Each structure stands twice: as structure tokens, then as C-alpha cells.
Amino acid sequence: MTNKPAPTDVPVHELIAGRWSPRAYSSEPVSREQLLAVLEAARWAPSSYNMQPWRFVVFDRTADEVSFKKAFDTLVPFNQGWNANSPVLICVTTQTLTPKGEVNRCAPYDAGAAAMSLVLQAHALGLAAHQMSGFDVNAFRKTFAIPDDIEVIAMISLGHYGDVDKLDPVLREREKSVRTRVPLGEVAFAGAWKKPF
């Protein structure tokens, strides 16, 4: 199942409407060219003062299975289950301090923008990408000796779409269900807090 467009209230670009977070992966490797393309897309994301604080730690199962396994082991058991075939994991991190040593309060926001660019490029290439918070940040930090001034934010699994029918029944149902979001009036306000747009 590769196509699951969002049922938007008004038309939006296919790249946005078509991007979703699948859980069914094949074990087909992601090519080096595809990996470079998604990382290049992330590199060109906007950032406050153009500081580009995001940093990505890439784990390609076909290139370095030992490191991939170490990253995989930090996922919570639920996420390990459906990522069994995922060929790539990418950890999203960000530098929390500016070059002057001050706290960069926009760093997580900027890293999120870069991550979104990455997953949109993945979708444009016909790849599946799923962003996750379900992993042990402290274990990841310790395993990969992440410096203290780096915030570990999320993990992205990346790969080719797989067979939905091979997922367990609960996940299969989720995968096939209609995508939903809260109404626009609950997230966009017009000139005052809680005044629906």
C-alpha cells in the first residue's frame, strides 16, 4: 500500500497530501543516491539566522549492520516489531547552542523543518518514511557518545513500501484506515486565541 492521500478540506500539493507514515516495509535496500537525496533536501531547510543546527546520524543496514543493530536496539519494542524489515534508521538531533554559546531556542523547530524536508523528499522518491519518538534517548546518547550540547529528538525509519497484509492485525487495520486530523478551526486561530480561522 503506497498511496494513501489525505482527505483534505481544500486541495493541497500532492507532495503534502500524499505523504504519510506507513509501517509496512520491504527489506529492499535504499540506494546511496536516495539517501544522499533525502539528506540534501534536509540540508536546504530554513533555519533561524541560517544556523542549520540539525545533525542526522544515519544507520544503513546494508552498509553497516552492526551500527544499525545498535540503533535498532534503542527503539521501544512496539517500534522494533514493525521496523523489522526497515533498511535505514535516521536519528534527528540538533545543536542546542549558538556559536556564541547561547541557547538556541529555535534549534528543535529548525531540526523539525529539516526532518520534514527529508520525509517529503523521501515521498517524492517513492520511499516510505515514518518519524518516531518511541526510542530510548538516553540509551542512544550513551551508545553513540552524543555530546551534551546535542538534543536527540526523533528517529526516522526509511525504506521501500512493504506488504501491509504481513503486519499484525491491529497494525494492518491502522495502515488501511482513513487518515484523520483535528479540524482546522482547532489549530488555526484568527486574530485571537481560540477564535477559529
Residue frames as a rotation matrix with the C-alpha (Angstrom) as fourth column:
MET 1
0.588 0.809 0.000 0.00
0.809 -0.588 0.000 0.00
0.000 0.000 -1.000 0.00
THR 2
-0.482 -0.876 0.025 1.88
0.874 -0.479 0.084 3.02
-0.061 0.063 0.996 -1.27
ASN 3
-0.731 0.283 0.621 -0.88
0.082 -0.867 0.491 5.55
0.677 0.410 0.611 -1.87
LYS 4
-0.109 0.694 -0.711 -2.95
0.987 0.162 0.006 6.94
0.120 -0.701 -0.703 0.99
PRO 5
-0.585 -0.192 0.788 -3.75
0.328 -0.944 0.014 10.59
0.741 0.267 0.616 0.23
ALA 6
-0.860 0.263 -0.438 -5.05
0.344 -0.337 -0.877 12.87
-0.378 -0.904 0.199 2.96
PRO 7
-0.079 0.902 0.425 -8.77
0.954 -0.056 0.296 13.73
0.291 0.429 -0.855 2.63
THR 8
-0.853 -0.385 -0.353 -8.09
0.483 -0.838 -0.253 17.47
-0.198 -0.386 0.901 2.85
ASP 9
0.077 0.914 -0.399 -10.87
0.576 -0.368 -0.730 20.07
-0.814 -0.174 -0.554 3.12
VAL 10
0.801 0.030 -0.597 -9.24
-0.425 -0.674 -0.604 22.13
-0.421 0.738 -0.527 0.38
PRO 11
0.877 -0.481 0.017 -6.70
0.356 0.624 -0.696 20.96
0.324 0.616 0.718 -2.23
VAL 12
0.584 -0.810 -0.048 -3.05
-0.527 -0.423 0.737 20.95
-0.617 -0.405 -0.674 -1.21
HIS 13
0.067 -0.650 -0.757 0.02
-0.975 0.119 -0.189 19.86
0.213 0.751 -0.625 -3.16
GLU 14
0.750 0.254 -0.610 0.31
-0.274 0.960 0.063 16.09
0.601 0.120 0.790 -3.69
LEU 15
-0.244 -0.932 -0.269 3.69
0.022 0.272 -0.962 16.04
0.969 -0.241 -0.046 -2.00
ILE 16
-0.763 0.034 0.645 1.99
-0.620 -0.317 -0.718 17.11
0.181 -0.948 0.263 1.23
ALA 17
0.240 0.956 0.168 -1.34
-0.970 0.244 -0.004 15.30
-0.045 -0.162 0.986 0.82
GLY 18
0.640 0.030 -0.768 0.37
-0.371 0.887 -0.275 12.09
0.673 0.461 0.579 -0.25
ARG 19
-0.483 -0.875 -0.001 2.99
-0.373 0.207 -0.904 11.92
0.792 -0.437 -0.427 2.50
TRP 20
0.691 0.654 0.307 2.02
-0.573 0.239 0.784 9.56
0.439 -0.718 0.540 5.29
SER 21
-0.231 -0.797 0.559 3.71
-0.973 0.171 -0.158 7.37
0.030 -0.580 -0.814 7.91
PRO 22
0.556 0.465 -0.689 3.46
-0.532 0.836 0.136 3.72
0.639 0.291 0.712 6.90
ARG 23
0.262 -0.453 0.853 4.63
-0.842 0.325 0.431 0.78
-0.472 -0.831 -0.296 8.98
ALA 24
0.766 0.017 0.642 4.92
0.200 0.943 -0.264 -1.89
-0.610 0.331 0.720 6.29
TYR 25
0.263 -0.783 -0.563 8.44
-0.862 -0.453 0.228 -2.01
-0.433 0.426 -0.794 4.85
SER 26
0.948 -0.207 -0.242 10.12
0.041 0.834 -0.550 -4.35
0.315 0.511 0.800 2.43
SER 27
0.603 -0.792 -0.098 13.71
0.328 0.134 0.935 -5.36
-0.727 -0.596 0.340 3.10
GLU 28
0.562 -0.379 0.736 14.87
0.764 -0.104 -0.637 -3.85
0.318 0.920 0.231 -0.22
PRO 29
-0.250 -0.739 -0.626 17.87
0.878 -0.446 0.176 -1.60
-0.409 -0.505 0.760 0.42
VAL 30
0.886 0.329 -0.328 17.69
0.202 -0.909 -0.365 2.16
-0.418 0.257 -0.871 -0.01
SER 31
0.488 -0.738 0.467 20.30
0.769 0.110 -0.630 3.24
0.414 0.666 0.621 -2.57
ARG 32
-0.322 -0.720 -0.615 23.15
0.865 -0.488 0.119 5.55
-0.385 -0.493 0.780 -1.67
GLU 33
-0.835 0.042 0.549 21.77
0.329 -0.760 0.560 8.06
0.441 0.648 0.621 -4.20
GLN 34
0.198 0.978 0.068 18.37
0.384 -0.141 0.913 8.04
0.902 -0.155 -0.403 -2.48
LEU 35
0.396 -0.126 -0.909 19.98
0.915 -0.031 0.403 8.53
-0.079 -0.991 0.103 0.93
LEU 36
-0.701 -0.703 -0.119 22.03
0.676 -0.709 0.202 11.42
-0.227 0.061 0.972 -0.37
ALA 37
-0.548 0.556 0.624 18.91
0.291 -0.573 0.766 12.99
0.784 0.602 0.153 -1.90
VAL 38
0.529 0.800 -0.284 16.87
0.566 -0.083 0.820 12.92
0.632 -0.595 -0.496 1.33
LEU 39
0.181 -0.547 -0.818 19.80
0.900 -0.244 0.362 14.29
-0.398 -0.801 0.448 3.32
GLU 40
-0.815 -0.451 0.365 20.43
0.573 -0.725 0.382 17.01
0.092 0.520 0.849 0.74
ALA 41
-0.032 0.888 0.458 16.76
0.379 -0.413 0.828 18.03
0.925 0.201 -0.323 0.96
ALA 42
0.661 0.236 -0.712 17.13
0.742 -0.066 0.667 18.30
0.111 -0.969 -0.219 4.75
ARG 43
-0.318 -0.906 -0.280 20.31
0.906 -0.377 0.191 20.34
-0.278 -0.193 0.941 4.34
TRP 44
-0.823 -0.005 0.568 18.40
0.343 -0.801 0.490 23.03
0.453 0.598 0.661 2.45
ALA 45
0.209 0.901 -0.381 15.69
0.911 -0.037 0.412 23.52
0.357 -0.433 -0.828 5.08
PRO 46
0.245 -0.080 0.966 15.21
-0.091 -0.994 -0.059 27.02
0.965 -0.073 -0.250 6.53
SER 47
0.141 -0.186 -0.972 16.64
0.937 0.341 0.071 27.89
0.319 -0.921 0.222 9.94
SER 48
0.954 0.211 -0.215 16.81
0.288 -0.849 0.443 30.81
-0.089 -0.484 -0.871 12.33
TYR 49
0.564 -0.753 -0.339 19.79
-0.585 -0.654 0.479 33.01
-0.583 -0.071 -0.809 11.45
ASN 50
0.692 -0.234 -0.683 20.71
-0.527 0.482 -0.699 30.28
0.493 0.844 0.211 8.94
MET 51
0.027 -0.711 0.703 22.44
-0.976 0.134 0.174 28.41
-0.218 -0.690 -0.690 11.79
GLN 52
0.293 0.125 -0.948 21.41
-0.613 0.786 -0.086 25.00
0.734 0.606 0.307 10.39
PRO 53
-0.154 -0.433 0.888 21.62
-0.987 0.107 -0.120 23.30
-0.043 -0.895 -0.444 13.80
TRP 54
0.809 0.558 0.186 20.27
-0.551 0.829 -0.093 19.90
-0.206 -0.027 0.978 12.69
ARG 55
-0.476 -0.866 -0.154 22.50
-0.878 0.456 0.145 16.85
-0.055 0.204 -0.977 12.62
PHE 56
0.675 0.712 -0.194 21.46
-0.733 0.677 -0.065 13.43
0.085 0.186 0.979 11.32
VAL 57
-0.462 -0.736 0.495 23.00
-0.719 0.638 0.277 10.12
-0.520 -0.227 -0.824 12.34
VAL 58
0.328 0.577 -0.748 22.32
-0.932 0.326 -0.157 7.65
0.154 0.749 0.644 9.53
PHE 59
-0.378 -0.350 0.857 22.19
-0.522 0.845 0.115 3.89
-0.765 -0.404 -0.502 10.04
ASP 60
0.229 0.355 -0.906 22.09
-0.960 0.237 -0.150 1.92
0.161 0.904 0.395 6.78
ARG 61
0.618 0.105 0.779 21.62
-0.450 0.860 0.241 -1.78
-0.644 -0.499 0.579 7.47
THR 62
0.952 -0.216 0.215 23.28
0.304 0.624 -0.720 -2.79
0.022 0.751 0.660 4.19
ALA 63
0.466 -0.817 0.340 26.36
-0.204 -0.473 -0.857 -0.60
0.861 0.330 -0.387 4.74
ASP 64
-0.689 -0.660 0.298 26.91
-0.407 0.013 -0.913 -1.15
0.599 -0.751 -0.278 8.49
GLU 65
0.138 0.828 -0.543 24.69
0.060 0.541 0.839 -3.79
0.989 -0.148 0.025 10.07
VAL 66
-0.354 -0.346 -0.869 26.44
0.850 0.267 -0.454 -3.56
0.389 -0.899 0.200 13.46
SER 67
-0.996 -0.015 -0.085 25.69
0.047 -0.921 -0.386 0.16
-0.073 -0.389 0.918 13.92
PHE 68
-0.422 0.904 -0.064 22.18
-0.493 -0.170 0.853 -0.31
0.761 0.392 0.517 12.55
LYS 69
0.032 0.430 -0.902 21.51
0.486 0.782 0.390 -3.04
0.873 -0.451 -0.184 15.12
LYS 70
-0.711 -0.340 -0.615 22.75
0.702 -0.294 -0.648 -0.80
0.040 -0.893 0.448 17.94
ALA 71
-0.897 0.439 0.050 20.36
-0.434 -0.897 0.087 1.97
0.083 0.056 0.995 16.85
PHE 72
-0.213 0.841 -0.496 17.54
-0.279 0.435 0.856 -0.52
0.936 0.321 0.142 16.31
ASP 73
-0.324 0.016 -0.946 18.01
0.726 0.645 -0.238 -1.82
0.607 -0.764 -0.221 19.85
THR 74
-0.972 -0.021 -0.236 17.17
0.175 -0.732 -0.658 1.65
-0.159 -0.681 0.715 21.23
LEU 75
-0.530 0.848 0.002 13.68
-0.479 -0.301 0.825 1.53
0.700 0.437 0.566 19.67
VAL 76
-0.302 0.533 0.790 10.82
-0.839 0.244 -0.486 0.63
-0.452 -0.810 0.374 22.00
PRO 77
-0.710 -0.040 0.703 9.64
0.072 0.989 0.129 -2.98
-0.700 0.142 -0.699 21.46
PHE 78
0.381 0.917 0.117 6.47
0.294 0.000 -0.956 -1.87
-0.877 0.399 -0.270 19.62
ASN 79
0.649 -0.178 -0.739 8.53
-0.650 -0.635 -0.418 0.08
-0.395 0.752 -0.528 17.07
GLN 80
-0.529 -0.834 0.156 11.05
-0.656 0.519 0.549 -2.75
-0.538 0.188 -0.821 16.77
GLY 81
-0.178 0.544 0.820 8.21
0.228 0.834 -0.503 -5.04
-0.957 0.098 -0.272 15.73
TRP 82
0.775 0.592 0.221 7.10
0.344 -0.102 -0.933 -3.15
-0.530 0.800 -0.283 12.66
ASN 83
0.625 -0.630 -0.461 10.63
-0.756 -0.636 -0.156 -1.95
-0.195 0.446 -0.874 11.78
ALA 84
0.418 -0.471 0.777 12.00
-0.009 0.853 0.522 -5.49
-0.908 -0.225 0.353 11.46
ASN 85
0.397 -0.220 0.891 12.46
0.877 0.377 -0.297 -5.01
-0.270 0.900 0.343 7.68
SER 86
0.983 0.023 -0.179 13.36
-0.015 -0.978 -0.208 -1.31
-0.180 0.207 -0.962 7.70
PRO 87
0.528 -0.832 0.172 16.71
0.776 0.390 -0.495 -0.88
0.344 0.395 0.852 5.93
VAL 88
-0.457 -0.687 0.565 17.54
0.410 -0.726 -0.552 2.61
0.789 -0.021 0.614 7.26
LEU 89
0.541 0.503 -0.674 17.17
0.841 -0.335 0.425 4.48
-0.012 -0.797 -0.604 10.54
ILE 90
-0.260 -0.577 0.774 18.00
0.460 -0.779 -0.426 8.17
0.849 0.246 0.468 10.80
CYS 91
0.080 0.240 -0.968 18.29
0.984 -0.175 0.038 9.88
-0.160 -0.955 -0.250 14.16
VAL 92
0.325 0.136 0.936 17.34
0.407 -0.913 -0.009 13.56
0.854 0.384 -0.352 14.18
THR 93
0.127 -0.338 -0.932 19.42
0.963 -0.183 0.198 15.66
-0.238 -0.923 0.302 16.54
THR 94
0.654 0.067 0.753 20.13
0.377 -0.893 -0.248 19.36
0.656 0.446 -0.609 16.91
GLN 95
-0.530 -0.835 -0.148 22.84
0.669 -0.305 -0.678 21.60
0.521 -0.459 0.720 18.32
THR 96
0.401 0.797 -0.451 21.29
0.900 -0.250 0.359 23.44
0.173 -0.549 -0.817 21.26
LEU 97
0.275 -0.389 -0.879 23.85
0.451 -0.755 0.476 26.23
-0.849 -0.527 -0.032 21.50
THR 98
1.000 -0.011 0.000 24.74
-0.007 -0.574 -0.819 29.03
0.009 0.819 -0.574 19.10
PRO 99
0.342 -0.939 0.043 28.39
0.561 0.167 -0.810 29.59
0.754 0.301 0.584 18.06
LYS 100
-0.138 -0.350 0.927 28.47
-0.464 -0.804 -0.372 32.20
0.875 -0.481 -0.052 20.90
GLY 101
-0.873 -0.215 -0.438 27.49
0.202 0.658 -0.725 29.51
0.444 -0.721 -0.531 23.43
GLU 102
-0.652 0.727 0.214 23.97
-0.705 -0.477 -0.525 30.87
-0.279 -0.493 0.824 23.95
VAL 103
-0.477 0.577 0.663 20.86
0.285 0.815 -0.504 28.66
-0.832 -0.051 -0.553 23.98
ASN 104
-0.920 0.239 -0.311 19.29
-0.374 -0.295 0.879 28.44
0.118 0.925 0.361 20.52
ARG 105
-0.468 0.804 0.367 15.60
-0.328 0.227 -0.917 28.23
-0.820 -0.550 0.157 21.38
CYS 106
0.380 0.622 -0.684 14.75
-0.856 -0.042 -0.515 27.66
-0.349 0.782 0.517 17.69
ALA 107
-0.612 -0.775 -0.158 17.03
-0.775 0.547 0.317 24.63
-0.159 0.316 -0.935 17.31
PRO 108
-0.643 0.394 0.657 14.32
0.191 0.913 -0.360 21.95
-0.742 -0.106 -0.662 17.75
TYR 109
0.463 0.819 -0.339 11.96
-0.099 -0.332 -0.938 23.90
-0.881 0.468 -0.072 15.45
ASP 110
0.184 -0.491 -0.851 14.67
-0.950 -0.313 -0.025 24.14
-0.254 0.813 -0.524 12.80
ALA 111
-0.833 -0.494 0.250 15.53
-0.444 0.866 0.233 20.45
-0.332 0.083 -0.940 13.11
GLY 112
-0.170 0.870 0.462 11.84
0.242 0.491 -0.837 19.66
-0.955 -0.030 -0.294 12.66
ALA 113
0.584 0.332 -0.741 11.79
-0.547 -0.514 -0.661 21.69
-0.600 0.791 -0.119 9.45
ALA 114
-0.337 -0.799 -0.497 14.81
-0.938 0.239 0.252 19.77
-0.083 0.551 -0.830 8.19
ALA 115
-0.779 0.113 0.617 13.20
-0.042 0.972 -0.232 16.45
-0.626 -0.206 -0.752 9.12
MET 116
0.313 0.950 0.007 10.05
0.029 -0.002 -1.000 17.44
-0.949 0.313 -0.028 7.24
SER 117
0.322 -0.292 -0.901 12.13
-0.910 -0.356 -0.210 18.29
-0.260 0.888 -0.380 4.18
LEU 118
-0.742 -0.659 0.123 13.74
-0.625 0.747 0.227 14.86
-0.242 0.092 -0.966 4.48
VAL 119
-0.514 0.585 0.627 10.46
0.243 0.801 -0.547 12.94
-0.823 -0.129 -0.554 4.63
LEU 120
0.541 0.682 -0.492 8.91
-0.294 -0.395 -0.870 14.99
-0.788 0.616 -0.013 1.81
GLN 121
-0.072 -0.649 -0.757 11.91
-0.994 -0.014 0.107 14.19
-0.080 0.760 -0.645 -0.40
ALA 122
-0.843 -0.175 0.509 11.55
-0.227 0.973 -0.042 10.53
-0.488 -0.151 -0.860 0.58
HIS 123
0.078 0.961 0.267 7.91
0.182 0.249 -0.951 10.64
-0.980 0.123 -0.155 -0.52
ALA 124
0.502 0.066 -0.862 8.89
-0.714 -0.530 -0.457 12.33
-0.487 0.845 -0.219 -3.79
LEU 125
-0.485 -0.775 -0.405 11.30
-0.874 0.440 0.205 9.43
0.019 0.454 -0.891 -4.43
GLY 126
0.259 0.681 -0.685 8.57
-0.571 0.680 0.460 6.86
0.779 0.272 0.565 -3.76
LEU 127
-0.646 -0.542 -0.537 10.07
0.157 0.594 -0.789 5.85
0.747 -0.594 -0.299 -0.40
ALA 128
0.581 0.778 -0.241 8.29
0.353 0.026 0.935 5.31
0.734 -0.628 -0.260 2.89
ALA 129
-0.638 -0.742 0.207 9.37
0.108 -0.352 -0.930 7.30
0.763 -0.571 0.304 5.95
HIS 130
0.541 0.789 -0.290 7.99
0.388 0.072 0.919 7.17
0.746 -0.610 -0.268 9.47
GLN 131
-0.327 -0.621 0.712 9.05
-0.357 -0.616 -0.702 9.57
0.875 -0.484 -0.020 12.23
MET 132
0.414 0.421 -0.807 9.14
0.473 0.657 0.586 8.17
0.777 -0.625 0.073 15.78
SER 133
0.169 -0.350 0.921 9.58
-0.791 -0.605 -0.085 9.40
0.588 -0.715 -0.379 19.31
GLY 134
0.889 0.330 0.317 9.43
-0.455 0.703 0.546 5.83
-0.043 -0.629 0.776 20.64
PHE 135
0.418 -0.804 -0.423 13.07
0.360 0.574 -0.735 5.10
0.834 0.155 0.530 21.38
ASP 136
0.719 -0.222 -0.658 15.33
0.668 -0.039 0.743 5.30
-0.191 -0.974 0.120 24.41
VAL 137
0.846 -0.356 0.397 17.04
-0.095 -0.833 -0.545 8.68
0.525 0.423 -0.738 24.04
ASN 138
0.585 -0.650 0.485 19.43
-0.752 -0.211 0.624 8.07
-0.304 -0.730 -0.612 26.94
ALA 139
0.439 -0.402 0.803 20.48
0.241 0.914 0.326 4.68
-0.865 0.051 0.499 25.60
PHE 140
0.774 -0.139 0.617 21.01
0.611 -0.088 -0.786 6.19
0.164 0.986 0.017 22.15
ARG 141
0.824 -0.455 0.337 23.03
-0.464 -0.884 -0.059 9.06
0.325 -0.108 -0.939 23.61
LYS 142
0.435 -0.665 0.607 25.24
-0.581 0.307 0.754 6.65
-0.688 -0.681 -0.252 25.57
THR 143
0.559 -0.172 0.811 25.65
0.461 0.877 -0.132 4.09
-0.689 0.448 0.570 22.77
PHE 144
0.511 -0.294 0.808 26.74
0.807 -0.159 -0.569 6.66
0.295 0.943 0.156 20.21
ALA 145
-0.269 -0.713 -0.647 28.56
0.898 -0.429 0.100 9.10
-0.349 -0.554 0.756 22.55
ILE 146
0.249 0.461 0.852 26.33
0.708 -0.687 0.165 12.06
0.661 0.562 -0.497 21.67
PRO 147
-0.771 -0.627 0.114 27.73
0.400 -0.616 -0.678 15.30
0.496 -0.477 0.726 23.16
ASP 148
-0.492 0.559 -0.667 25.80
0.766 -0.087 -0.637 17.05
-0.414 -0.825 -0.385 25.94
ASP 149
-0.546 0.272 -0.792 25.02
-0.241 -0.957 -0.162 20.13
-0.802 0.102 0.588 23.82
ILE 150
-0.839 0.314 -0.444 23.20
-0.392 0.215 0.894 17.98
0.376 0.925 -0.058 21.22
GLU 151
-0.248 0.843 0.477 19.49
-0.728 0.162 -0.666 17.28
-0.639 -0.513 0.573 21.74
VAL 152
-0.998 0.014 0.060 18.36
0.045 0.827 0.560 13.87
-0.041 0.562 -0.826 20.49
ILE 153
-0.576 0.803 -0.149 14.87
-0.761 -0.594 -0.262 14.44
-0.299 -0.038 0.954 19.09
ALA 154
0.525 0.843 0.116 13.45
-0.652 0.486 -0.583 11.66
-0.548 0.230 0.804 16.93
MET 155
-0.608 -0.601 0.519 14.16
-0.068 0.690 0.721 8.58
-0.791 0.403 -0.460 14.85
ILE 156
0.258 0.642 -0.722 13.02
-0.880 -0.153 -0.450 8.20
-0.399 0.751 0.525 11.23
SER 157
-0.188 -0.267 0.945 12.73
0.208 0.930 0.304 4.80
-0.960 0.254 -0.119 9.60
LEU 158
0.115 0.093 -0.989 13.20
-0.845 -0.514 -0.147 4.88
-0.522 0.852 0.020 5.84
GLY 159
-0.673 -0.366 0.643 12.67
-0.011 0.874 0.486 2.23
-0.740 0.320 -0.592 3.20
HIS 160
-0.833 0.430 -0.348 10.56
-0.375 0.023 0.927 0.85
0.406 0.903 0.142 0.41
TYR 161
-0.015 0.926 0.377 6.88
-1.000 -0.006 -0.025 0.13
-0.021 -0.377 0.926 0.94
GLY 162
-0.951 -0.299 0.076 6.13
-0.305 0.950 -0.069 -3.41
-0.052 -0.089 -0.995 2.02
ASP 163
-0.503 0.774 -0.385 3.18
0.155 0.519 0.841 -5.77
0.850 0.363 -0.381 2.14
VAL 164
-0.374 0.454 0.809 0.53
-0.825 -0.561 -0.067 -4.42
0.424 -0.692 0.584 4.53
ASP 165
0.616 0.732 -0.292 -1.00
-0.551 0.665 0.505 -7.88
0.563 -0.150 0.813 4.89
LYS 166
0.065 -0.665 -0.744 2.16
0.408 0.698 -0.589 -9.10
0.911 -0.264 0.317 6.62
LEU 167
-0.635 -0.201 0.746 1.59
-0.502 -0.626 -0.597 -6.71
0.587 -0.753 0.296 9.54
ASP 168
-0.889 0.399 -0.224 -0.18
0.439 0.604 -0.666 -7.96
-0.130 -0.690 -0.712 12.65
PRO 169
-0.191 0.923 0.335 -3.97
0.933 0.064 0.354 -7.45
0.305 0.380 -0.873 12.51
VAL 170
0.450 0.358 -0.818 -4.05
0.684 -0.728 0.057 -4.30
-0.575 -0.585 -0.572 14.66
LEU 171
-0.355 -0.672 -0.650 -1.37
-0.004 -0.694 0.720 -2.53
-0.935 0.258 0.244 12.62
ARG 172
-0.817 0.121 0.564 -2.90
0.574 0.275 0.772 -3.78
-0.062 0.954 -0.294 9.37
GLU 173
0.232 0.973 -0.008 -6.18
0.973 -0.231 0.014 -2.13
0.012 -0.011 -1.000 10.34
ARG 174
0.339 -0.195 -0.920 -4.38
0.298 -0.906 0.302 1.13
-0.893 -0.376 -0.249 11.21
GLU 175
-0.689 -0.725 -0.003 -2.49
0.178 -0.173 0.969 1.03
-0.703 0.667 0.248 7.93
LYS 176
-0.702 0.474 0.532 -5.69
0.675 0.205 0.709 0.68
0.227 0.857 -0.463 5.91
SER 177
0.109 0.808 -0.578 -7.78
0.888 -0.340 -0.308 3.18
-0.446 -0.480 -0.755 7.89
VAL 178
0.532 0.166 0.830 -8.68
0.605 -0.761 -0.236 6.65
0.592 0.628 -0.505 6.60
ARG 179
-0.589 -0.792 -0.161 -6.25
0.728 -0.434 -0.531 9.35
0.351 -0.430 0.832 7.67
THR 180
0.591 0.806 0.019 -7.66
0.688 -0.516 0.510 12.00
0.421 -0.289 -0.860 10.02
ARG 181
-0.718 -0.687 0.113 -6.66
0.497 -0.620 -0.607 15.30
0.487 -0.379 0.787 11.58
VAL 182
-0.282 0.614 -0.737 -8.34
0.721 -0.371 -0.585 17.64
-0.633 -0.697 -0.338 14.05
PRO 183
0.607 0.595 0.527 -10.44
0.794 -0.448 -0.410 20.35
-0.008 0.668 -0.744 12.36
LEU 184
-0.195 -0.708 0.678 -8.60
0.705 -0.582 -0.406 23.41
0.682 0.399 0.613 11.04
GLY 185
0.379 0.461 0.803 -10.56
-0.149 -0.826 0.544 25.65
0.913 -0.326 -0.244 13.40
GLU 186
0.988 -0.032 -0.149 -8.88
0.151 0.285 0.946 23.91
0.012 -0.958 0.287 16.35
VAL 187
0.271 -0.962 -0.031 -5.34
0.882 0.235 0.409 24.57
-0.386 -0.138 0.912 15.14
ALA 188
-0.660 -0.443 0.607 -5.55
0.667 -0.717 0.202 27.89
0.345 0.538 0.769 13.30
PHE 189
0.067 0.654 -0.754 -6.90
0.866 -0.413 -0.282 30.99
-0.496 -0.634 -0.594 15.04
ALA 190
0.051 0.091 0.995 -8.00
0.791 -0.611 0.015 34.30
0.610 0.786 -0.103 13.53
GLY 191
-0.082 -0.170 0.982 -6.59
-0.047 -0.984 -0.174 37.30
0.996 -0.061 0.073 15.37
ALA 192
0.044 0.111 0.993 -7.20
-0.974 -0.214 0.067 35.96
0.220 -0.971 0.098 18.87
TRP 193
-0.899 -0.419 0.129 -6.55
-0.438 0.853 -0.283 32.78
0.008 -0.311 -0.950 20.87
LYS 194
-0.742 0.559 0.371 -9.18
0.359 0.798 -0.484 30.09
-0.566 -0.226 -0.793 20.22
LYS 195
0.179 0.771 -0.612 -11.08
-0.457 -0.486 -0.745 32.20
-0.871 0.413 0.266 17.67
PRO 196
0.142 -0.159 0.977 -11.34
0.546 0.836 0.057 29.70
-0.826 0.525 0.205 14.78
PHE 197
-0.733 -0.480 -0.482 -9.84
-0.182 -0.545 0.819 30.77
-0.655 0.688 0.312 11.47
